[in-house]
């Protein structure tokens, strides 16, 4: 097999003196091999998991107690999820007034495209740590010029108007769709009873900062598994609560089991079928950060993820699974729940 050719983004990460973690998943985002990242003035590690398709990247950054990052701007979008700590971020365009908002563990926000921004750790005793999921891989590899991406003076007033309420605005266009630029704490966000992934599942979609990236939160009851579904690349799934595993496989391929707990992140490989299986008695909840927007679509590779395959979508209803696959899934799930003494919910999908 020929050596893997590096993308411009991969070469850029090397020039930045950082490591890229690869694989199917990260077991715990709280324990990673940080290196000093001089560009931002803090500690970081980049992550490029199997299912990103070289379109979406991620990194985790750690800010020392009481310190701040260097001011940054860039032509790639990013979603920021705070993993630990508390602090504040200032945002501005050249010549515009600064807006500063506060964040804490569980906050989710997006800095407007190419706006200057600076993150501050407000705790003098503890580190602050955040996850960035971003479009740096495709943007850097398309333009192949660092200065164009990081020193470009362009502004995007249709995305950012400089209003003092920019990071306060919040609107529910539907019970399960939130438009905002800052979620103060995803753990406290109300979810809608949609049942889109199976009985008892609750969900909310989140559109942020006028971008083409978005997020969603899914809650799954304990002792149940979701419907099989598949989609395009780049959905970073971060588990917030519960314990379980995800089964994933390509058409005609063997199944891979990924165990997860709070702090685990996985990116399902492109077009691989996958389902989430909750083996804890309490509900599980995940946050997904992705290159996909219902309001501003830039790709159709995530279409139909909650539409039945009977209707041309990419989700298989429980009753449409072939008997062999259905029994294999069921047997494994019952075994895993039995190990933990978890009560399996009656009715679909298990029919017990």
VOKOL-16626 format. One record per residue (C-alpha): residue number from 1; residue in three letters; y, x, z negated. Coordinates in steps of 0.1 Angstrom, whole numbers, plus 2048, in hexadecimal, padded with zeros to 3 digits. Layout:
N
<drenmi NUM 'ALA' <Y X Z>>
...
***
This chain:
352
<drenmi 1 'UNK' <800 800 800>>
<drenmi 2 'UNK' <822 80E 80A>>
<drenmi 3 'UNK' <83A 817 7EE>>
<drenmi 4 'UNK' <851 7FB 7E3>>
<drenmi 5 'UNK' <873 7FF 7F3>>
<drenmi 6 'UNK' <890 7FA 7DB>>
<drenmi 7 'UNK' <8AC 7E1 7E0>>
<drenmi 8 'UNK' <8D0 7EB 7DC>>
<drenmi 9 'UNK' <8D0 7D8 7BC>>
<drenmi 10 'UNK' <8B3 7EC 7AE>>
<drenmi 11 'UNK' <8C4 80C 7B9>>
<drenmi 12 'UNK' <8E4 800 7A7>>
<drenmi 13 'UNK' <8D2 7FA 787>>
<drenmi 14 'UNK' <8C4 81D 788>>
<drenmi 15 'UNK' <8E7 82C 78F>>
<drenmi 16 'UNK' <8F3 818 771>>
<drenmi 17 'UNK' <8D9 82B 75C>>
<drenmi 18 'UNK' <8C5 80C 752>>
<drenmi 19 'UNK' <8A1 801 752>>
<drenmi 20 'UNK' <893 7E3 764>>
<drenmi 21 'UNK' <877 7D0 752>>
<drenmi 22 'UNK' <85F 7BF 76A>>
<drenmi 23 'UNK' <841 7A8 767>>
<drenmi 24 'UNK' <83A 783 763>>
<drenmi 25 'UNK' <84B 77E 742>>
<drenmi 26 'UNK' <85D 78D 724>>
<drenmi 27 'UNK' <84A 786 704>>
<drenmi 28 'UNK' <869 789 6EE>>
<drenmi 29 'UNK' <88D 78C 6F9>>
<drenmi 30 'UNK' <895 799 6D6>>
<drenmi 31 'UNK' <882 7B9 6DB>>
<drenmi 32 'UNK' <88C 7CD 6FA>>
<drenmi 33 'UNK' <891 7F2 703>>
<drenmi 34 'UNK' <8B7 7F4 705>>
<drenmi 35 'UNK' <8CA 810 714>>
<drenmi 36 'UNK' <8F0 817 713>>
<drenmi 37 'UNK' <902 806 730>>
<drenmi 38 'UNK' <923 818 735>>
<drenmi 39 'UNK' <931 7FE 74D>>
<drenmi 40 'UNK' <932 7E4 731>>
<drenmi 41 'UNK' <933 7FC 713>>
<drenmi 42 'UNK' <914 7EE 702>>
<drenmi 43 'UNK' <8EE 7EE 702>>
<drenmi 44 'UNK' <8DA 7DC 71D>>
<drenmi 45 'UNK' <8BA 7D9 731>>
<drenmi 46 'UNK' <8B6 7C8 753>>
<drenmi 47 'UNK' <899 7B0 75A>>
<drenmi 48 'UNK' <88A 7A8 77C>>
<drenmi 49 'UNK' <86B 792 777>>
<drenmi 50 'UNK' <852 788 792>>
<drenmi 51 'UNK' <861 767 79C>>
<drenmi 52 'UNK' <885 771 7A3>>
<drenmi 53 'UNK' <880 777 7C8>>
<drenmi 54 'UNK' <89A 793 7C5>>
<drenmi 55 'UNK' <8B5 778 7C5>>
<drenmi 56 'UNK' <8BB 774 7A0>>
<drenmi 57 'UNK' <8BE 78F 785>>
<drenmi 58 'UNK' <8C0 790 760>>
<drenmi 59 'UNK' <8CA 7A8 744>>
<drenmi 60 'UNK' <8CD 7A7 71F>>
<drenmi 61 'UNK' <8EB 7B7 70F>>
<drenmi 62 'UNK' <8F0 7C1 6EA>>
<drenmi 63 'UNK' <913 7C5 6DB>>
<drenmi 64 'UNK' <916 7DB 6BC>>
<drenmi 65 'UNK' <924 7CB 69C>>
<drenmi 66 'UNK' <949 7C5 69F>>
<drenmi 67 'UNK' <94C 7D4 6C2>>
<drenmi 68 'UNK' <955 7C6 6E4>>
<drenmi 69 'UNK' <94B 7CC 708>>
<drenmi 70 'UNK' <961 7DB 722>>
<drenmi 71 'UNK' <973 7C1 738>>
<drenmi 72 'UNK' <95F 7B8 757>>
<drenmi 73 'UNK' <961 7A4 777>>
<drenmi 74 'UNK' <948 7A0 793>>
<drenmi 75 'UNK' <940 78B 7B2>>
<drenmi 76 'UNK' <91F 77F 7A5>>
<drenmi 77 'UNK' <91A 760 790>>
<drenmi 78 'UNK' <90A 762 76E>>
<drenmi 79 'UNK' <8FE 74B 753>>
<drenmi 80 'UNK' <901 759 72F>>
<drenmi 81 'UNK' <8EA 74D 713>>
<drenmi 82 'UNK' <8F0 75B 6F1>>
<drenmi 83 'UNK' <8D0 767 6E0>>
<drenmi 84 'UNK' <8DE 773 6BF>>
<drenmi 85 'UNK' <8FF 777 6AD>>
<drenmi 86 'UNK' <922 768 6B1>>
<drenmi 87 'UNK' <941 772 6C3>>
<drenmi 88 'UNK' <95B 769 6DC>>
<drenmi 89 'UNK' <963 76E 701>>
<drenmi 90 'UNK' <985 771 712>>
<drenmi 91 'UNK' <988 766 737>>
<drenmi 92 'UNK' <9A5 76B 750>>
<drenmi 93 'UNK' <9AF 771 774>>
<drenmi 94 'UNK' <9C8 78D 77B>>
<drenmi 95 'UNK' <9EA 780 770>>
<drenmi 96 'UNK' <9DC 760 760>>
<drenmi 97 'UNK' <9DC 75A 73A>>
<drenmi 98 'UNK' <9BC 762 727>>
<drenmi 99 'UNK' <9A6 746 71A>>
<drenmi 100 'UNK' <990 74F 6FC>>
<drenmi 101 'UNK' <973 73B 6EF>>
<drenmi 102 'UNK' <959 741 6D4>>
<drenmi 103 'UNK' <933 742 6D6>>
<drenmi 104 'UNK' <915 744 6BF>>
<drenmi 105 'UNK' <8F0 747 6C2>>
<drenmi 106 'UNK' <8E4 72C 6DA>>
<drenmi 107 'UNK' <905 72A 6EE>>
<drenmi 108 'UNK' <903 728 714>>
<drenmi 109 'UNK' <920 72E 72B>>
<drenmi 110 'UNK' <92A 73B 74D>>
<drenmi 111 'UNK' <948 751 754>>
<drenmi 112 'UNK' <95B 745 774>>
<drenmi 113 'UNK' <954 759 793>>
<drenmi 114 'UNK' <966 77B 794>>
<drenmi 115 'UNK' <97B 773 775>>
<drenmi 116 'UNK' <982 78F 75D>>
<drenmi 117 'UNK' <96F 78A 73D>>
<drenmi 118 'UNK' <969 79D 71D>>
<drenmi 119 'UNK' <94F 796 702>>
<drenmi 120 'UNK' <955 79D 6DD>>
<drenmi 121 'UNK' <93D 79E 6C0>>
<drenmi 122 'UNK' <94E 78C 6A3>>
<drenmi 123 'UNK' <935 798 689>>
<drenmi 124 'UNK' <93B 7BA 679>>
<drenmi 125 'UNK' <918 7BC 66B>>
<drenmi 126 'UNK' <900 7B0 686>>
<drenmi 127 'UNK' <8FB 7B6 6AB>>
<drenmi 128 'UNK' <902 79B 6C4>>
<drenmi 129 'UNK' <8E9 797 6E1>>
<drenmi 130 'UNK' <8EB 782 701>>
<drenmi 131 'UNK' <8D6 77B 720>>
<drenmi 132 'UNK' <8E7 77B 742>>
<drenmi 133 'UNK' <8D6 76B 75F>>
<drenmi 134 'UNK' <8E9 772 77F>>
<drenmi 135 'UNK' <8EB 776 7A5>>
<drenmi 136 'UNK' <8F2 79B 7A3>>
<drenmi 137 'UNK' <8D2 7A5 7B7>>
<drenmi 138 'UNK' <8DA 791 7D6>>
<drenmi 139 'UNK' <900 797 7D5>>
<drenmi 140 'UNK' <8FD 7BD 7D0>>
<drenmi 141 'UNK' <8E1 7C0 7EA>>
<drenmi 142 'UNK' <8F5 7AC 804>>
<drenmi 143 'UNK' <916 7BF 801>>
<drenmi 144 'UNK' <908 7E1 7F7>>
<drenmi 145 'UNK' <92A 7EC 7E9>>
<drenmi 146 'UNK' <931 7EE 7C4>>
<drenmi 147 'UNK' <957 7ED 7C8>>
<drenmi 148 'UNK' <956 7CD 7DC>>
<drenmi 149 'UNK' <941 7BC 7C1>>
<drenmi 150 'UNK' <953 7CA 7A2>>
<drenmi 151 'UNK' <976 7D1 7AD>>
<drenmi 152 'UNK' <97D 7B4 7C4>>
<drenmi 153 'UNK' <99F 7A2 7BC>>
<drenmi 154 'UNK' <994 780 7CA>>
<drenmi 155 'UNK' <999 762 7B4>>
<drenmi 156 'UNK' <988 740 7B6>>
<drenmi 157 'UNK' <9A0 725 7AA>>
<drenmi 158 'UNK' <989 70A 7B5>>
<drenmi 159 'UNK' <971 716 79B>>
<drenmi 160 'UNK' <98A 720 780>>
<drenmi 161 'UNK' <9AC 711 77A>>
<drenmi 162 'UNK' <9B6 724 75B>>
<drenmi 163 'UNK' <9B9 705 746>>
<drenmi 164 'UNK' <9B8 709 721>>
<drenmi 165 'UNK' <99C 6EF 71F>>
<drenmi 166 'UNK' <986 700 739>>
<drenmi 167 'UNK' <96B 709 71F>>
<drenmi 168 'UNK' <96F 6E8 70D>>
<drenmi 169 'UNK' <96A 6D0 729>>
<drenmi 170 'UNK' <949 6BD 729>>
<drenmi 171 'UNK' <93E 69F 73C>>
<drenmi 172 'UNK' <91D 68C 73F>>
<drenmi 173 'UNK' <91B 680 763>>
<drenmi 174 'UNK' <8F9 671 759>>
<drenmi 175 'UNK' <8E6 670 738>>
<drenmi 176 'UNK' <8D2 68E 744>>
<drenmi 177 'UNK' <8ED 6A1 756>>
<drenmi 178 'UNK' <909 6B5 744>>
<drenmi 179 'UNK' <926 6C5 756>>
<drenmi 180 'UNK' <937 6E0 740>>
<drenmi 181 'UNK' <941 705 73F>>
<drenmi 182 'UNK' <935 70B 71B>>
<drenmi 183 'UNK' <918 6FC 707>>
<drenmi 184 'UNK' <921 706 6E3>>
<drenmi 185 'UNK' <8FC 704 6D8>>
<drenmi 186 'UNK' <8DF 6FA 6EF>>
<drenmi 187 'UNK' <8C9 6F3 6D0>>
<drenmi 188 'UNK' <8E1 6D6 6C7>>
<drenmi 189 'UNK' <8E4 6C7 6EA>>
<drenmi 190 'UNK' <8D9 6A3 6ED>>
<drenmi 191 'UNK' <8BD 69D 707>>
<drenmi 192 'UNK' <8B4 67E 71C>>
<drenmi 193 'UNK' <892 66D 71A>>
<drenmi 194 'UNK' <889 672 73F>>
<drenmi 195 'UNK' <863 678 73E>>
<drenmi 196 'UNK' <868 68C 75E>>
<drenmi 197 'UNK' <84E 6A6 755>>
<drenmi 198 'UNK' <837 68F 742>>
<drenmi 199 'UNK' <836 676 726>>
<drenmi 200 'UNK' <84F 67C 70B>>
<drenmi 201 'UNK' <861 698 71C>>
<drenmi 202 'UNK' <887 699 719>>
<drenmi 203 'UNK' <8A0 6AC 72F>>
<drenmi 204 'UNK' <8C4 6B4 737>>
<drenmi 205 'UNK' <8D2 6C7 755>>
<drenmi 206 'UNK' <8F1 6DD 751>>
<drenmi 207 'UNK' <90A 6E6 76C>>
<drenmi 208 'UNK' <922 702 763>>
<drenmi 209 'UNK' <942 712 76F>>
<drenmi 210 'UNK' <942 703 792>>
<drenmi 211 'UNK' <926 71A 79C>>
<drenmi 212 'UNK' <905 719 7B0>>
<drenmi 213 'UNK' <8F1 723 791>>
<drenmi 214 'UNK' <8E8 709 777>>
<drenmi 215 'UNK' <8D2 703 759>>
<drenmi 216 'UNK' <8BB 6E8 74A>>
<drenmi 217 'UNK' <8AB 6E2 728>>
<drenmi 218 'UNK' <888 6D2 726>>
<drenmi 219 'UNK' <878 6C6 706>>
<drenmi 220 'UNK' <852 6BF 706>>
<drenmi 221 'UNK' <840 6AE 6E9>>
<drenmi 222 'UNK' <826 6C1 6D6>>
<drenmi 223 'UNK' <801 6BD 6E0>>
<drenmi 224 'UNK' <808 6B6 705>>
<drenmi 225 'UNK' <80C 6C8 726>>
<drenmi 226 'UNK' <824 6C1 743>>
<drenmi 227 'UNK' <81D 6B8 767>>
<drenmi 228 'UNK' <817 6D4 780>>
<drenmi 229 'UNK' <835 6DD 795>>
<drenmi 230 'UNK' <843 6FA 7AA>>
<drenmi 231 'UNK' <864 706 7B8>>
<drenmi 232 'UNK' <876 723 7C7>>
<drenmi 233 'UNK' <880 744 7B7>>
<drenmi 234 'UNK' <895 74D 799>>
<drenmi 235 'UNK' <890 733 77E>>
<drenmi 236 'UNK' <892 747 75D>>
<drenmi 237 'UNK' <881 732 742>>
<drenmi 238 'UNK' <88A 73B 71E>>
<drenmi 239 'UNK' <876 72A 703>>
<drenmi 240 'UNK' <88B 71E 6E6>>
<drenmi 241 'UNK' <871 70C 6D0>>
<drenmi 242 'UNK' <84C 705 6CE>>
<drenmi 243 'UNK' <82D 718 6D7>>
<drenmi 244 'UNK' <817 716 6F6>>
<drenmi 245 'UNK' <80F 725 717>>
<drenmi 246 'UNK' <816 721 73C>>
<drenmi 247 'UNK' <7FB 71F 756>>
<drenmi 248 'UNK' <807 72B 779>>
<drenmi 249 'UNK' <7F6 733 79A>>
<drenmi 250 'UNK' <7FC 733 7BF>>
<drenmi 251 'UNK' <7EA 71C 7D7>>
<drenmi 252 'UNK' <7C6 728 7D9>>
<drenmi 253 'UNK' <7CC 743 7BF>>
<drenmi 254 'UNK' <7C0 74A 79C>>
<drenmi 255 'UNK' <7D1 73C 77D>>
<drenmi 256 'UNK' <7E7 752 767>>
<drenmi 257 'UNK' <7ED 748 742>>
<drenmi 258 'UNK' <80E 752 732>>
<drenmi 259 'UNK' <811 74C 70C>>
<drenmi 260 'UNK' <833 745 6FF>>
<drenmi 261 'UNK' <847 73F 6DF>>
<drenmi 262 'UNK' <86C 73E 6D7>>
<drenmi 263 'UNK' <87C 75C 6E7>>
<drenmi 264 'UNK' <863 75F 704>>
<drenmi 265 'UNK' <871 75E 728>>
<drenmi 266 'UNK' <85D 759 748>>
<drenmi 267 'UNK' <866 754 76C>>
<drenmi 268 'UNK' <84C 740 77F>>
<drenmi 269 'UNK' <843 752 7A0>>
<drenmi 270 'UNK' <851 742 7BF>>
<drenmi 271 'UNK' <83E 722 7CA>>
<drenmi 272 'UNK' <823 728 7AF>>
<drenmi 273 'UNK' <817 708 79F>>
<drenmi 274 'UNK' <81D 709 779>>
<drenmi 275 'UNK' <81C 6F2 75B>>
<drenmi 276 'UNK' <827 6F7 737>>
<drenmi 277 'UNK' <80D 6F0 71C>>
<drenmi 278 'UNK' <81A 6EA 6F8>>
<drenmi 279 'UNK' <800 6F3 6DE>>
<drenmi 280 'UNK' <816 6F0 6BF>>
<drenmi 281 'UNK' <818 6CF 6AD>>
<drenmi 282 'UNK' <83E 6D0 6AF>>
<drenmi 283 'UNK' <850 6CC 6D1>>
<drenmi 284 'UNK' <858 6E9 6E7>>
<drenmi 285 'UNK' <879 6EF 6F8>>
<drenmi 286 'UNK' <884 706 714>>
<drenmi 287 'UNK' <8A5 70F 725>>
<drenmi 288 'UNK' <8A2 717 74A>>
<drenmi 289 'UNK' <8BE 72C 75C>>
<drenmi 290 'UNK' <8BB 72B 781>>
<drenmi 291 'UNK' <8CB 730 7A4>>
<drenmi 292 'UNK' <8CD 70B 7AB>>
<drenmi 293 'UNK' <8E7 6F0 7A7>>
<drenmi 294 'UNK' <8E3 6CB 7AC>>
<drenmi 295 'UNK' <908 6C7 7B2>>
<drenmi 296 'UNK' <90E 6E6 7C7>>
<drenmi 297 'UNK' <8EC 6EF 7D8>>
<drenmi 298 'UNK' <8EA 711 7E9>>
<drenmi 299 'UNK' <8C5 70F 7F0>>
<drenmi 300 'UNK' <8AB 6F3 7F2>>
<drenmi 301 'UNK' <88F 708 7E3>>
<drenmi 302 'UNK' <891 6F5 7C2>>
<drenmi 303 'UNK' <891 6D2 7D2>>
<drenmi 304 'UNK' <877 6B9 7C8>>
<drenmi 305 'UNK' <86C 6CA 7A7>>
<drenmi 306 'UNK' <86A 6A8 796>>
<drenmi 307 'UNK' <860 694 7B5>>
<drenmi 308 'UNK' <83B 68C 7B9>>
<drenmi 309 'UNK' <827 69D 7D5>>
<drenmi 310 'UNK' <81F 679 7E0>>
<drenmi 311 'UNK' <843 676 7EA>>
<drenmi 312 'UNK' <846 699 7F9>>
<drenmi 313 'UNK' <851 6AA 7D9>>
<drenmi 314 'UNK' <844 6C8 7C5>>
<drenmi 315 'UNK' <836 6B7 7A6>>
<drenmi 316 'UNK' <812 6AB 7A3>>
<drenmi 317 'UNK' <80C 68C 78F>>
<drenmi 318 'UNK' <7F0 68F 775>>
<drenmi 319 'UNK' <7DA 676 788>>
<drenmi 320 'UNK' <7DE 68A 7A8>>
<drenmi 321 'UNK' <7CF 6AA 79B>>
<drenmi 322 'UNK' <7AD 6B3 7AA>>
<drenmi 323 'UNK' <791 6AC 791>>
<drenmi 324 'UNK' <787 6D1 78D>>
<drenmi 325 'UNK' <7AA 6DD 786>>
<drenmi 326 'UNK' <7B1 6C0 76F>>
<drenmi 327 'UNK' <792 6C7 75A>>
<drenmi 328 'UNK' <799 6EC 758>>
<drenmi 329 'UNK' <7BD 6E6 74C>>
<drenmi 330 'UNK' <7B1 6CB 733>>
<drenmi 331 'UNK' <795 6E1 724>>
<drenmi 332 'UNK' <7AB 6FF 71F>>
<drenmi 333 'UNK' <7C6 6EA 70F>>
<drenmi 334 'UNK' <7AE 6D9 6F7>>
<drenmi 335 'UNK' <7A0 6FB 6ED>>
<drenmi 336 'UNK' <7C3 70A 6E6>>
<drenmi 337 'UNK' <7CE 6EB 6D2>>
<drenmi 338 'UNK' <7AE 6EB 6BD>>
<drenmi 339 'UNK' <7B3 710 6B4>>
<drenmi 340 'UNK' <7D4 706 6A3>>
<drenmi 341 'UNK' <7CA 6E4 696>>
<drenmi 342 'UNK' <7E4 6D3 6AD>>
<drenmi 343 'UNK' <7DF 6AE 6B2>>
<drenmi 344 'UNK' <7DD 6A7 6D8>>
<drenmi 345 'UNK' <7F1 689 6E2>>
<drenmi 346 'UNK' <7DD 66C 6F0>>
<drenmi 347 'UNK' <7E2 65D 712>>
<drenmi 348 'UNK' <7ED 66F 732>>
<drenmi 349 'UNK' <7E8 68A 73C>>
<drenmi 350 'UNK' <7C8 68F 727>>
<drenmi 351 'UNK' <7BA 66C 727>>
<drenmi 352 'UNK' <7AA 670 705>>
***
